[in-house]
Every structure is written in structure tokens, then in C-alpha cells.
């Protein structure tokens, strides 16, 4: 049986990705050798659901569900800006840029989450918190590294980076290469007014 790694997400504009690249570059310069796995700007998406391993035979079922879940939703705008870390700035594990969105985004995400749970994909333990991951802090980071990341988050005030109109959600394939993950869009489900 053929299997791919996949996730459901919203694509960002090239302009927002350019701004995210600039922010990441600023953090990288400031943090130097601190062990953070930075995400290439072209790979940054607003993830709605990470699926993991998906049988190729199930792709049609997944895409039909995606179409159904977004069919009743109109396009909406999201704003990108601000920076922080999960679980917090003093114990950073994930460095992120924030996303502000109307309730429509949460409704779509919870619908996708529930539909995927019915197919057997496990639900997320944490509540949905829209964000764009810039980097993941290595487990090898010591207390000096953690302190440096906290200081960088305090000193790098990230303002408004742009807004984008969400007109579709996409199914991406993730292929792990020696140089990092390569994401390929394999399906997009348009929101109702975007058809």
C-alpha cells in the first residue's frame, strides 16, 4: 500500500513569505549558533491539520471531505504579525509569527478536525491557535540558548507583516529530503464564493 505524509493548510502570499524570510534572517543573525531548526519561508503555511501518513487510496475521500467542509464558508481575510513562542517566551520550543483571523477560520479548522477524526486521524491535544512556525528549538538547547531566544523575542518587535484573503484550503504532500522537507500542493478546496 502506497503512503504519503500529508497536511491540510492555507497558503500564504509571496509577499508575506518574503516578510517572514526577513524576520527569520533577523532572528538567525541575532541567535547565531543557538540550535534552532529554521523553517524556509517557502515552506511556511497556516496549518489546519497535520495528518501524518495517509494511504494514497484515501486521497479521494479526504479531498471530498475538504470540499464539503469549506463549501458553506465565504472567503475571509487574515492578518499576519507579532512574534512569540510556545509554550511561552521563557520556555520556547516553537518560535512563531501570529495570525489574526475572524471566527470563520476557527469554524473551518474545527470542521476539518472533526471530519478527519471520523476517518481515524487523531485529534490534536491542544486547542487550535493559528500561527506560522518560524523555527523549532532543539532539545539540545541549554539554559544560555533559551535565555538568548527569550531576549531575541523581546528585542525583535515584529509588527504587521501583511494580510491575505483566504479563498481555499489545500492538501499538501510532505517529502522528507536530506536538505529538509519539500511540500507539494496536491489539492485545493475553494471556499464558496471563490468557486
C-alpha positions, 0 to 999 in steps of 0.5 A: 500500500502506497503512503504519503505524509500529508497536511491540510493548510492555507497558503500564504502570499509571496509577499508575506513569505518574503516578510517572514524570510526577513524576520527569520534572517533577523532572528538567525543573525541575532541567535547565531549558533543557538540550535534552532531548526529554521523553517524556509519561508517557502515552506511556511503555511497556516496549518489546519491539520497535520495528518501524518501518513495517509494511504494514497487510496484515501486521497479521494475521500479526504479531498471530498471531505475538504470540499464539503467542509469549506463549501458553506464558508465565504472567503475571509481575510487574515492578518499576519504579525507579532512574534512569540513562542510556545509554550511561552517566551521563557520556555520556547520550543516553537518560535512563531509569527501570529495570525489574526483571523475572524471566527470563520477560520476557527469554524473551518479548522474545527470542521476539518478536525472533526471530519478527519477524526471520523476517518481515524486521524487523531485529534490534536491535544491542544486547542487550535491557535493559528500561527506560522512556525518560524523555527523549532528549538532543539532539545539540545538547547541549554539554559544560555540558548533559551535565555538568548531566544527569550531576549531575541523575542523581546528585542525583535518587535515584529509588527504587521507583516501583511494580510491575505484573503483566504479563498481555499484550503489545500492538501499538501504532500510532505517529502522528507529530503536530506536538505529538509522537507519539500511540500507539494500542493496536491489539492485545493478546496475553494471556499464558496464564493471563490468557486 
